[in-house]
């Protein structure tokens, strides 16, 4: 009798077949990043002011520069951020066609109210945006009273992630990883194109929601598929680099956004690669682990032989006349109840759900908080993405020597502490704020990358994808409420969001310590194996999916 992990030792744990599969799956991870954080460029909000045709005529007649026009015609409230934004949403309620207006100081002789302030009113003729490019904000006028529509554009994709996480995880475990992967990739591609050509705002959010429903499913299905093809010794590296590919996607996105300043062209370019991924139908097989869990041993046998041939390994003698043991050969149907039915898996599920939530709130929140004061959105986005790369190296160095739990917990706690300290650093110490901001981003990235690795290691094969999707759905809830945490709490105190991030991060680090250490453990195949992960005796005999070999003399 032999397990699938034993078979991999014979045919190659990370041979040419696995390397090629891993490379093409990393492309999916890289292309997913524009969907996750593309709002930074698609929804870029430039400086703007009220449009008024009479002011344009006066500007032309007087030879004003843009700076002159702003100084003379835009209401100046005070220096606060909220007042500055409101001044862009208001205009002086005066007759700009009056011949009594001078070119040097047109408002000097205007009769004011009793409190010596000029009357103001809301913009009636749209807005002028100070940018050479375009975003959904400039095209659909998502400012002032309609500013909430930009938040909805980002929240709706996270809502799609959440709903999709529930049923796509079930589909992947019920009908197979490959079918789920190809289906979600196709719908992601089509909906992304529809977003690029959306004629109105309602259609824009509709297509964006559909894209959210399936895009995260393709990303996580790709990771699950790769993790189930490689051996134990390489599973860690595969998980980390798969996450790092997402970071590479961020760097590429920054460059593309700098070149393609029109949001429709940017959306189109980042979507097209998804159509190329449909060719994976011919080069990506179904997971043998999943096939064995579904009692489809003949198909698993054929794929294992193909892997051996690709890796230039001899077909193991143990694959001849292969059948599954009777007591483990029953087909196991995934169900949500398995995620909370037994005590250890139930504990894992609740902790992982909170940690996914915490990672999403802090990760997206730090990006949004940085963007509120960014002077160069392209450079700042690029730098913030670059600091994620060292996190991957830290994980590679530590998870096999120290384990998963402690680096993970330290990453969460350090993120929380640096957020708390940053909130009380004066604006004058900009270099220190930037440094701590980079440390915070690195720490939460480290946590984000480890949770994907550990989540797959805590569930048995027949509910592994379902467990990942359900737990990670909480990060979509976090992503949905993050804009409100960042922007609404900032109205109370600018640094209050950082205090919230600190509390969430430190609590997450403490809860992580209650999870079992999975370093050096085989992927669990049954409920019993997943329940026994908390035991310290790593030599305990586990009930794995065995293959019985019938030999002839």
C-alpha positions as CSV (number, residue, x, y, z in Angstrom):
1,X,0.0,0.0,0.0
2,X,1.2,3.5,-0.8
3,X,-0.1,7.0,-0.5
4,X,-0.1,9.7,-3.2
5,X,2.7,11.5,-1.4
6,X,4.7,8.2,-1.7
7,X,4.0,8.1,-5.4
8,X,5.3,11.6,-5.8
9,X,8.6,10.6,-4.3
10,X,8.9,8.1,-7.2
11,X,7.7,10.2,-10.1
12,X,9.1,13.6,-8.8
13,X,7.8,15.9,-6.1
14,X,8.7,19.0,-8.1
15,X,9.9,17.8,-11.5
16,X,9.5,19.4,-15.0
17,X,5.8,18.8,-15.0
18,X,5.2,20.5,-11.7
19,X,7.5,23.4,-12.6
20,X,5.7,24.1,-15.8
21,X,2.3,23.9,-14.1
22,X,3.4,26.1,-11.3
23,X,4.7,28.8,-13.7
24,X,1.5,29.1,-15.7
25,X,-0.6,29.2,-12.5
26,X,1.6,32.0,-11.2
27,X,0.4,34.0,-14.3
28,X,-3.1,33.7,-12.9
29,X,-2.0,35.1,-9.6
30,X,-0.3,38.0,-11.2
31,X,-3.3,38.9,-13.4
32,X,-5.6,38.7,-10.3
33,X,-4.0,41.7,-8.6
34,X,-5.6,44.4,-10.9
35,X,-9.0,43.1,-9.9
36,X,-8.2,43.2,-6.2
37,X,-6.6,46.7,-6.0
38,X,-7.2,48.2,-9.4
39,X,-9.5,50.7,-7.9
40,X,-6.4,52.8,-7.0
41,X,-6.1,53.6,-10.7
42,X,-9.5,52.9,-12.1
43,X,-11.1,55.1,-9.5
44,X,-8.3,57.8,-9.2
45,X,-9.7,61.0,-7.9
46,X,-7.8,64.1,-9.3
47,X,-8.2,67.6,-8.1
48,X,-11.4,69.1,-9.4
49,X,-13.6,72.3,-9.3
50,X,-17.0,73.3,-10.4
51,X,-17.5,74.0,-14.1
52,X,-19.0,77.3,-15.1
53,X,-19.2,78.6,-18.7
54,X,-19.3,82.2,-17.5
55,X,-16.1,81.8,-15.6
56,X,-14.4,80.3,-18.6
57,X,-15.4,83.4,-20.6
58,X,-14.0,85.7,-17.9
59,X,-10.8,83.6,-17.7
60,X,-10.3,84.0,-21.5
61,X,-11.0,87.7,-21.5
62,X,-8.7,88.4,-18.5
63,X,-6.0,86.0,-19.6
64,X,-6.0,84.2,-16.3
65,X,-3.9,81.1,-15.7
66,X,-5.5,78.0,-14.1
67,X,-4.0,79.1,-10.7
68,X,-5.6,82.5,-11.1
69,X,-8.9,81.0,-11.8
70,X,-8.8,78.8,-8.8
71,X,-7.6,81.6,-6.5
72,X,-10.3,84.0,-7.7
73,X,-13.3,81.7,-8.2
74,X,-13.1,78.6,-6.0
75,X,-14.4,79.1,-2.4
76,X,-11.7,78.9,0.2
77,X,-13.1,77.5,3.4
78,X,-10.3,76.5,5.7
79,X,-7.2,74.2,5.7
80,X,-8.9,71.0,6.9
81,X,-9.1,68.0,4.6
82,X,-12.9,67.9,4.7
83,X,-13.2,71.6,4.0
84,X,-10.8,71.4,1.1
85,X,-12.9,68.7,-0.4
86,X,-16.1,70.6,0.1
87,X,-14.7,73.7,-1.5
88,X,-14.3,71.7,-4.7
89,X,-18.0,70.8,-4.5
90,X,-19.2,74.4,-4.1
91,X,-19.1,77.6,-6.2
92,X,-19.9,81.2,-5.4
93,X,-23.5,82.1,-6.0
94,X,-22.9,85.2,-8.0
95,X,-23.4,86.4,-11.6
96,X,-20.1,85.9,-13.3
97,X,-21.5,87.7,-16.4
98,X,-21.6,91.0,-14.5
99,X,-19.6,93.7,-16.2
100,X,-18.6,95.1,-12.8
101,X,-16.2,92.2,-12.2
102,X,-12.5,93.2,-12.5
103,X,-9.8,90.9,-13.7
104,X,-7.4,91.6,-10.8
105,X,-9.8,90.9,-7.9
106,X,-13.3,90.1,-9.3
107,X,-14.9,89.5,-5.9
108,X,-13.6,92.6,-4.1
109,X,-16.6,94.7,-4.7
110,X,-19.2,92.0,-4.4
111,X,-21.8,92.7,-1.6
112,X,-21.5,90.0,1.1
113,X,-23.9,88.8,3.7
114,X,-23.9,90.0,7.3
115,X,-21.1,87.7,8.2
116,X,-18.9,89.0,5.4
117,X,-18.9,85.7,3.5
118,X,-20.0,85.3,-0.1
119,X,-23.0,83.0,-0.8
120,X,-22.1,79.6,-2.1
121,X,-24.1,76.9,-3.9
122,X,-23.5,73.4,-5.2
123,X,-22.1,72.8,-8.7
124,X,-24.8,72.9,-11.3
125,X,-22.8,72.4,-14.6
126,X,-20.6,69.5,-13.7
127,X,-16.9,69.6,-12.8
128,X,-13.5,70.3,-14.3
129,X,-10.9,67.7,-13.4
130,X,-7.2,68.5,-13.2
131,X,-5.9,65.5,-15.1
132,X,-4.8,64.5,-18.6
133,X,-6.2,61.0,-18.2
134,X,-9.5,59.6,-17.2
135,X,-11.0,57.3,-14.5
136,X,-14.4,56.2,-13.6
137,X,-14.6,59.2,-11.3
138,X,-14.0,61.7,-14.1
139,X,-16.2,59.9,-16.6
140,X,-19.2,59.3,-14.4
141,X,-18.7,62.4,-12.1
142,X,-18.3,60.3,-8.9
143,X,-17.6,63.3,-6.6
144,X,-19.4,65.4,-4.0
145,X,-22.9,64.0,-3.5
146,X,-22.1,61.0,-5.7
147,X,-18.7,60.2,-4.1
148,X,-20.3,57.2,-2.4
149,X,-20.7,55.5,-5.8
150,X,-16.9,55.1,-5.9
151,X,-17.0,53.3,-2.6
152,X,-19.8,51.1,-4.0
153,X,-17.7,50.3,-7.0
154,X,-15.0,48.8,-4.7
155,X,-17.5,47.3,-2.2
156,X,-19.4,45.5,-4.9
157,X,-16.4,43.5,-6.1
158,X,-15.7,42.5,-2.5
159,X,-19.3,41.5,-2.1
160,X,-18.9,39.4,-5.3
161,X,-15.8,37.8,-3.8
162,X,-17.8,36.9,-0.7
163,X,-20.8,35.3,-2.5
164,X,-18.5,33.6,-5.0
165,X,-16.4,32.1,-2.2
166,X,-19.3,30.1,-0.9
167,X,-20.5,28.4,-4.0
168,X,-17.3,28.2,-6.1
169,X,-15.5,26.4,-3.2
170,X,-18.3,23.8,-3.2
171,X,-18.1,23.5,-7.0
172,X,-14.3,22.9,-6.9
173,X,-14.6,20.2,-4.3
174,X,-17.8,18.7,-5.9
175,X,-17.0,18.8,-9.6
176,X,-13.3,19.2,-9.7
177,X,-10.5,21.8,-9.6
178,X,-10.0,22.0,-13.4
179,X,-13.6,22.5,-14.3
180,X,-13.9,25.2,-11.7
181,X,-10.7,26.9,-12.8
182,X,-11.6,27.1,-16.5
183,X,-15.2,28.2,-15.9
184,X,-14.2,31.0,-13.6
185,X,-11.4,32.2,-15.9
186,X,-13.8,32.4,-18.8
187,X,-16.4,34.4,-16.9
188,X,-13.7,36.6,-15.4
189,X,-12.4,37.4,-18.9
190,X,-15.9,38.2,-20.3
191,X,-17.0,40.3,-17.4
192,X,-13.7,42.2,-17.4
193,X,-14.2,43.2,-21.1
194,X,-17.8,44.2,-20.3
195,X,-16.5,46.5,-17.5
196,X,-14.2,48.2,-20.0
197,X,-17.1,48.9,-22.3
198,X,-19.7,49.7,-19.7
199,X,-21.8,52.6,-21.1
200,X,-23.3,53.7,-17.8
201,X,-22.5,53.5,-14.1
202,X,-25.3,50.9,-13.3
203,X,-23.9,48.6,-15.9
204,X,-20.4,49.3,-14.6
205,X,-21.1,48.0,-11.1
206,X,-23.2,45.1,-12.5
207,X,-20.3,43.8,-14.6
208,X,-17.8,44.5,-11.7
209,X,-20.0,42.4,-9.4
210,X,-20.0,39.5,-11.8
211,X,-16.2,39.7,-12.1
212,X,-15.9,39.6,-8.3
213,X,-18.1,36.5,-8.2
214,X,-15.7,34.4,-10.1
215,X,-12.2,36.0,-10.2
216,X,-11.2,35.1,-6.6
217,X,-12.4,31.5,-7.3
218,X,-10.0,31.1,-10.2
219,X,-7.1,32.5,-8.1
220,X,-7.6,30.2,-5.2
221,X,-8.5,27.2,-7.4
222,X,-5.2,27.7,-9.2
223,X,-3.3,27.7,-5.9
224,X,-5.1,24.6,-4.6
225,X,-4.4,22.7,-7.8
226,X,-0.7,23.5,-7.6
227,X,-0.5,22.6,-3.9
228,X,-2.0,19.2,-4.6
229,X,0.4,18.3,-7.4
230,X,3.7,19.0,-5.5
231,X,5.3,17.0,-2.7
232,X,5.5,18.0,0.9
233,X,9.0,19.4,0.7
234,X,8.1,21.9,-2.0
235,X,4.5,22.9,-0.9
236,X,5.8,25.8,1.2
237,X,7.9,27.3,-1.6
238,X,5.0,26.9,-4.1
239,X,2.6,28.7,-1.8
240,X,4.9,31.6,-1.1
241,X,6.0,32.2,-4.7
242,X,2.4,32.0,-5.8
243,X,1.6,34.8,-3.5
244,X,4.8,36.7,-4.6
245,X,3.5,36.5,-8.2
246,X,0.5,38.6,-7.0
247,X,3.1,41.3,-5.9
248,X,4.7,41.1,-9.3
249,X,1.3,41.8,-10.8
250,X,1.1,44.9,-8.6
251,X,4.4,46.2,-10.0
252,X,3.3,45.6,-13.5
253,X,0.0,47.3,-12.8
254,X,1.7,50.4,-11.7
255,X,3.7,50.6,-14.9
256,X,0.7,49.9,-17.1
257,X,-1.4,52.5,-15.3
258,X,1.4,55.1,-15.8
259,X,1.4,54.4,-19.5
260,X,-2.3,53.9,-20.0
261,X,-4.0,56.9,-18.3
262,X,-7.4,56.1,-19.8
263,X,-9.2,53.7,-17.4
264,X,-11.0,51.8,-20.2
265,X,-7.7,50.9,-22.0
266,X,-6.1,49.9,-18.7
267,X,-9.1,47.7,-17.8
268,X,-9.0,46.1,-21.3
269,X,-5.2,45.4,-21.2
270,X,-5.3,43.8,-17.7
271,X,-8.3,41.6,-18.7
272,X,-7.1,40.2,-22.0
273,X,-4.6,37.7,-20.5
274,X,-7.5,35.8,-19.0
275,X,-8.6,34.6,-22.4
276,X,-5.1,33.2,-22.9
277,X,-5.6,31.1,-19.7
278,X,-8.4,29.2,-21.4
279,X,-5.7,27.2,-23.3
280,X,-5.0,25.5,-19.9
281,X,-7.7,23.1,-20.9
282,X,-5.1,21.2,-22.9
283,X,-2.1,21.5,-20.5
284,X,-3.6,21.3,-17.0
285,X,-4.9,18.0,-15.7
286,X,-7.3,17.3,-12.9
287,X,-5.8,16.9,-9.4
288,X,-5.1,13.2,-8.7
289,X,-5.7,13.8,-5.0
290,X,-9.2,15.0,-5.8
291,X,-9.8,12.2,-8.2
292,X,-8.8,9.7,-5.5
293,X,-11.0,11.3,-3.0
294,X,-13.9,10.9,-5.4
295,X,-13.0,7.2,-6.0
296,X,-12.0,7.9,-9.7
297,X,-8.8,5.8,-9.5
298,X,-8.5,5.0,-13.1
299,X,-8.3,8.6,-14.2
300,X,-5.9,9.4,-11.3
301,X,-3.7,6.5,-12.5
302,X,-3.5,7.9,-16.0
303,X,-2.5,11.3,-14.8
304,X,0.2,9.9,-12.5
305,X,1.7,8.0,-15.5
306,X,1.7,11.2,-17.5
307,X,3.5,13.1,-14.7
308,X,6.1,10.3,-14.5
309,X,6.6,10.5,-18.3
310,X,7.0,14.3,-18.3
311,X,9.4,14.2,-15.4
312,X,11.4,11.4,-17.2
313,X,10.8,9.0,-14.3
314,X,10.0,5.3,-14.5
315,X,6.4,4.5,-13.9
316,X,6.2,3.1,-10.4
317,X,5.6,-0.6,-10.2
318,X,3.0,0.2,-7.6
319,X,0.7,1.7,-10.2
320,X,0.0,-1.6,-12.0
321,X,-3.5,-3.0,-11.3
322,X,-4.2,-0.2,-8.9
323,X,-7.4,-0.1,-6.7
324,X,-8.4,1.8,-3.6
325,X,-8.7,0.1,-0.3
326,X,-12.3,-0.8,0.4
327,X,-12.6,1.1,3.7
328,X,-11.3,4.4,2.2
329,X,-12.6,4.1,-1.3
330,X,-16.0,5.5,-0.7
331,X,-16.7,8.8,-2.4
332,X,-16.8,11.7,0.0
333,X,-19.1,14.5,-0.9
334,X,-18.1,18.0,0.5
335,X,-20.5,19.7,2.8
336,X,-20.4,22.9,4.8
337,X,-21.2,21.0,8.0
338,X,-17.7,19.3,7.9
339,X,-16.2,22.8,8.6
340,X,-17.8,23.0,12.0
341,X,-18.8,19.4,12.8
342,X,-15.7,18.3,14.7
343,X,-13.9,20.3,17.5
344,X,-10.5,20.9,16.0
345,X,-11.7,21.7,12.5
346,X,-14.3,24.0,14.0
347,X,-11.6,25.9,15.9
348,X,-9.5,26.1,12.8
349,X,-12.4,27.5,10.8
350,X,-13.3,30.3,13.2
351,X,-9.7,31.4,13.8
352,X,-8.9,31.3,10.0
353,X,-12.1,33.3,9.3
354,X,-11.1,36.1,11.7
355,X,-7.5,36.1,10.5
356,X,-8.6,36.4,6.8
357,X,-10.9,39.3,7.9
358,X,-8.0,41.0,9.7
359,X,-5.6,40.6,6.8
360,X,-8.0,42.2,4.3
361,X,-8.9,45.1,6.5
362,X,-5.3,46.0,7.4
363,X,-3.8,45.3,3.9
364,X,-6.4,47.3,2.0
365,X,-6.7,49.9,4.7
366,X,-3.0,50.7,4.7
367,X,-3.1,51.2,0.9
368,X,-6.2,53.5,1.2
369,X,-4.7,55.4,4.1
370,X,-1.5,56.0,2.2
371,X,-3.4,57.0,-0.9
372,X,-5.2,59.8,0.9
373,X,-2.0,61.8,1.2
374,X,-0.1,60.5,-1.8
375,X,1.6,63.1,-4.0
376,X,2.6,60.7,-6.7
377,X,0.2,57.8,-6.9
378,X,2.3,55.7,-9.4
379,X,5.5,56.0,-7.5
380,X,3.9,55.5,-4.1
381,X,2.0,52.4,-5.3
382,X,5.2,51.0,-6.8
383,X,7.2,51.5,-3.6
384,X,4.5,50.0,-1.4
385,X,4.3,46.9,-3.6
386,X,8.1,46.6,-3.6
387,X,8.2,46.2,0.2
388,X,6.1,43.1,-0.1
389,X,8.9,41.2,-1.9
390,X,11.1,40.9,1.3
391,X,8.1,39.3,3.0
392,X,8.4,36.3,0.7
393,X,12.1,35.8,1.5
394,X,11.4,36.0,5.2
395,X,8.8,33.3,4.9
396,X,11.1,31.0,2.8
397,X,13.8,31.4,5.4
398,X,11.7,30.9,8.5
399,X,8.7,28.5,7.9
400,X,10.8,25.4,7.6
401,X,13.2,26.3,10.4
402,X,10.8,27.9,12.8
403,X,7.4,26.8,11.6
404,X,4.3,28.5,10.3
405,X,2.7,29.8,13.5
406,X,5.4,32.0,15.1
407,X,6.4,34.0,12.0
408,X,2.7,34.4,11.2
409,X,1.9,35.6,14.7
410,X,4.9,37.9,14.8
411,X,3.9,39.5,11.5
412,X,0.4,40.3,12.8
413,X,1.6,41.7,16.1
414,X,4.4,43.8,14.6
415,X,1.9,45.2,12.1
416,X,-0.4,46.1,15.0
417,X,2.3,47.7,17.0
418,X,3.7,49.8,14.1
419,X,0.2,51.0,13.2
420,X,-0.4,52.1,16.8
421,X,3.0,53.9,17.0
422,X,2.6,55.6,13.6
423,X,-0.7,57.2,14.7
424,X,1.2,59.3,17.3
425,X,4.2,60.3,15.2
426,X,4.1,64.0,14.2
427,X,3.7,64.9,10.6
428,X,7.2,66.5,10.7
429,X,8.9,63.1,11.1
430,X,7.8,62.0,7.6
431,X,10.7,59.7,7.1
432,X,9.8,57.8,10.3
433,X,6.2,57.5,9.3
434,X,7.2,56.1,5.9
435,X,9.6,53.6,7.4
436,X,7.0,52.3,9.9
437,X,4.4,52.2,7.1
438,X,6.7,50.0,5.1
439,X,7.2,47.7,8.1
440,X,3.4,47.5,8.6
441,X,2.9,46.6,4.9
442,X,5.6,44.0,5.1
443,X,4.1,42.4,8.2
444,X,0.6,42.2,6.9
445,X,1.8,40.8,3.6
446,X,3.7,38.1,5.4
447,X,0.6,37.2,7.3
448,X,-1.5,37.2,4.1
449,X,1.0,34.8,2.4
450,X,1.2,32.4,5.3
451,X,-2.5,32.1,5.8
452,X,-3.0,30.8,2.2
453,X,-0.3,28.2,2.9
454,X,-1.7,27.1,6.2
455,X,-5.4,27.2,5.2
456,X,-4.7,24.5,2.7
457,X,-2.8,22.4,5.2
458,X,-5.6,22.3,7.9
459,X,-8.4,20.7,5.9
460,X,-8.7,17.2,4.3
461,X,-8.7,16.8,0.6
462,X,-12.4,16.5,-0.1
463,X,-13.2,19.8,1.7
464,X,-9.9,21.6,1.2
465,X,-11.0,24.0,-1.5
466,X,-14.3,24.5,0.3
467,X,-12.5,25.3,3.5
468,X,-10.2,27.8,1.8
469,X,-13.1,29.6,0.0
470,X,-15.4,29.8,3.1
471,X,-12.6,31.0,5.4
472,X,-11.2,33.5,2.9
473,X,-14.7,34.8,2.3
474,X,-14.3,36.8,5.5
475,X,-11.5,38.8,3.8
476,X,-14.2,40.0,1.4
477,X,-16.4,41.2,4.2
478,X,-13.3,43.0,5.5
479,X,-12.7,44.5,2.1
480,X,-16.3,45.7,1.9
481,X,-16.2,47.7,5.2
482,X,-12.6,48.9,4.9
483,X,-13.4,52.1,2.9
484,X,-15.8,53.1,5.7
485,X,-13.2,52.5,8.4
486,X,-10.6,54.5,6.5
487,X,-12.7,57.5,5.4
488,X,-15.4,57.8,8.0
489,X,-13.2,57.3,11.1
490,X,-10.7,59.8,9.6
491,X,-13.3,62.5,9.9
492,X,-13.3,62.0,13.6
493,X,-9.5,61.8,13.9
494,X,-7.2,61.3,10.9
495,X,-5.1,58.6,12.6
496,X,-8.0,56.7,14.2
497,X,-8.1,54.1,11.4
498,X,-4.5,53.1,12.4
499,X,-5.6,52.5,16.0
500,X,-8.4,50.2,14.7
501,X,-5.8,48.3,12.5
502,X,-3.6,47.9,15.5
503,X,-6.2,46.3,17.7
504,X,-7.4,44.0,14.8
505,X,-3.8,43.0,14.0
506,X,-2.6,42.2,17.6
507,X,-5.7,40.1,18.3
508,X,-5.1,38.2,15.1
509,X,-1.6,37.4,16.1
510,X,-2.7,36.0,19.5
511,X,-5.4,33.8,17.9
512,X,-2.9,32.4,15.4
513,X,-1.0,30.8,18.3
514,X,-4.0,28.5,19.0
515,X,-3.6,26.8,15.5
516,X,-1.6,23.6,15.2
517,X,1.9,23.7,13.6
518,X,1.8,22.1,10.2
519,X,5.5,22.2,9.4
520,X,6.6,18.8,8.1
521,X,3.0,17.3,8.2
522,X,1.5,15.6,5.2
523,X,-1.7,17.1,3.7
524,X,-4.6,15.5,5.6
525,X,-6.8,13.3,3.5
526,X,-9.5,12.5,6.0
527,X,-11.4,14.2,8.9
528,X,-9.5,12.0,11.4
529,X,-6.1,13.2,10.1
530,X,-7.2,16.9,10.2
531,X,-8.4,16.4,13.8
532,X,-5.1,14.9,14.8
533,X,-2.9,17.8,13.6
534,X,-2.9,19.4,17.0
535,X,-1.1,16.4,18.5
536,X,2.6,17.1,19.1
537,X,3.6,13.6,18.2
538,X,4.4,14.0,14.6
539,X,5.2,10.3,14.2
540,X,1.5,9.3,14.8
541,X,0.2,7.0,12.2
542,X,-2.4,8.8,10.0
543,X,-5.2,7.3,8.0
544,X,-4.3,8.5,4.5
545,X,-5.8,7.6,1.2
546,X,-4.1,4.4,0.4
547,X,-3.8,2.6,-2.9
548,X,-3.8,-1.2,-2.8
549,X,-1.5,-3.0,-5.2
550,X,-2.3,-6.3,-6.7
551,X,0.8,-8.1,-7.7
552,X,1.3,-11.4,-9.5
553,X,4.1,-13.8,-9.1
